[in-house]
Each structure stands twice: as C-alpha cells, then as structure tokens.
Amino acid sequence: MLTTEEKQELRRDMAESSAWAKAELKRRRDVKNQKNSEHGIDDGIDKGHFSN
C-alpha cells in the first residue's frame, strides 16, 4: 500500500505528465497546421456548406 504522501506525489506526477502531454500535442498540432497552411493544404472540409 502507498502512504498518503506517496499517493499525493503520484497524483502530482500524473497531473504534471498530463499537462505536458496536452501541451506537446497542441504544439505538434500547431506545427502541423502551420506546415499545411504554408503549402495550401487544409482539412478538405468546407466550413460554410454541407456536402451531399
């Protein structure tokens, strides 16, 4: 069994890891979107109209 202090430390580590992962995914998505926009590539979805 983990002590209360060990549980708190584990929760803190998990929260930090989660925050890092979210930030890293956002950074990678931003880099990808920037590269795509430089090359004129989009997601192929016309935001103003629905396709049939």
C-alpha positions in Angstrom: 0.0 0.0 0.0 1.1 3.5 -0.7 1.3 6.1 2.0 -0.8 9.2 1.8 2.3 11.2 0.9 3.2 8.7 -1.9 -0.3 8.9 -3.3 -0.2 12.7 -3.3 3.2 12.7 -5.0 1.9 10.2 -7.6 -1.1 12.4 -8.3 1.1 15.4 -8.7 3.4 13.5 -11.1 0.4 12.3 -13.1 -1.0 15.8 -13.3 2.3 17.2 -14.5 2.6 14.4 -17.1 -0.9 15.1 -18.3 -0.3 18.8 -18.6 3.0 18.2 -20.5 1.3 15.7 -22.9 -1.6 18.1 -23.6 0.9 21.0 -24.3 3.1 18.7 -26.5 0.1 17.6 -28.5 -1.0 21.2 -29.0 2.5 22.2 -30.1 2.6 19.3 -32.6 -0.8 20.2 -33.9 0.1 23.8 -34.3 3.4 22.9 -36.2 1.4 20.5 -38.5 -1.3 23.2 -39.2 1.4 25.8 -39.9 3.2 23.5 -42.4 -0.1 22.6 -44.0 -1.2 26.3 -44.4 2.2 27.1 -45.9 1.6 24.5 -48.6 -2.1 25.4 -49.1 -3.3 22.2 -47.6 -6.5 22.2 -45.5 -8.7 19.5 -44.0 -10.9 19.4 -47.0 -14.0 20.5 -45.1 -15.9 23.4 -46.4 -16.9 25.1 -43.2 -19.7 27.1 -44.8 -21.5 24.4 -46.7 -22.5 20.8 -46.2 -21.7 18.2 -48.9 -24.3 15.8 -50.2 
